[in-house]
Amino acid sequence: YGTLSAEAVREIFLQRPPRNDDGTFVPSSHVSHKLAATHRVCERQIREIWNGKCWRKVTRPLWTDE
């Protein structure tokens, strides 16, 4: 598996799917799979970036109320 740079994390975060009314993400396994393959990380890492469970200091300026 690869190591992510802050720039790659921002790129991944900006490609997150929209959220449903209940705050969960619209199903997007194809998106997370493609990003994981591109960046050579596991899909879980992609989802954790989207959910703010890791790389928070890098993604925090990109957060919105959506």
C-alpha positions as CSV (number, residue, x, y, z in Angstrom):
1,Y,0.0,0.0,0.0
2,G,1.0,3.6,-0.7
3,T,1.5,6.6,1.6
4,L,-0.7,9.6,1.1
5,S,0.4,13.2,0.8
6,A,-1.7,16.0,2.2
7,E,-2.4,17.1,-1.4
8,A,-3.7,13.6,-2.2
9,V,-5.9,13.6,0.9
10,R,-7.4,17.0,-0.1
11,E,-8.1,15.6,-3.6
12,I,-9.7,12.5,-2.2
13,F,-11.8,14.5,0.3
14,L,-13.1,16.7,-2.5
15,Q,-14.3,13.7,-4.4
16,R,-16.6,12.4,-1.6
17,P,-20.1,11.6,-2.6
18,P,-23.1,13.8,-1.4
19,R,-24.8,13.0,1.8
20,N,-28.4,11.7,2.3
21,D,-30.8,13.6,4.5
22,D,-29.8,11.4,7.5
23,G,-26.1,12.4,7.1
24,T,-24.9,9.2,5.6
25,F,-23.2,9.1,2.2
26,V,-24.9,8.1,-1.0
27,P,-23.6,4.6,-1.8
28,S,-20.4,5.1,-3.6
29,S,-18.3,1.9,-3.6
30,H,-17.2,2.4,-7.2
31,V,-15.9,5.9,-6.3
32,S,-14.0,4.7,-3.2
33,H,-12.7,1.6,-5.1
34,K,-11.4,3.8,-7.9
35,L,-9.7,6.3,-5.6
36,A,-8.2,3.5,-3.5
37,A,-6.7,1.9,-6.6
38,T,-5.4,5.3,-7.9
39,H,-3.7,6.2,-4.6
40,R,-2.7,2.6,-3.7
41,V,-4.5,2.5,-0.3
42,C,-7.5,0.5,0.9
43,E,-11.1,1.6,0.5
44,R,-11.5,1.9,4.2
45,Q,-8.8,4.7,4.2
46,I,-10.8,6.6,1.6
47,R,-14.0,6.3,3.6
48,E,-12.2,7.4,6.8
49,I,-10.9,10.5,5.0
50,W,-14.5,11.3,3.8
51,N,-15.9,10.8,7.3
52,G,-13.3,12.9,9.1
53,K,-11.9,9.9,11.0
54,C,-8.3,10.6,9.8
55,W,-6.4,13.5,8.2
56,R,-8.7,16.0,10.0
57,K,-6.1,18.7,10.1
58,V,-5.7,18.5,6.4
59,T,-9.4,18.3,5.5
60,R,-10.9,20.6,8.1
61,P,-10.6,23.7,5.9
62,L,-12.6,21.9,3.2
63,W,-15.5,21.0,5.5
64,T,-19.0,22.4,4.7
65,D,-22.4,22.0,6.4
66,E,-23.4,19.6,3.6
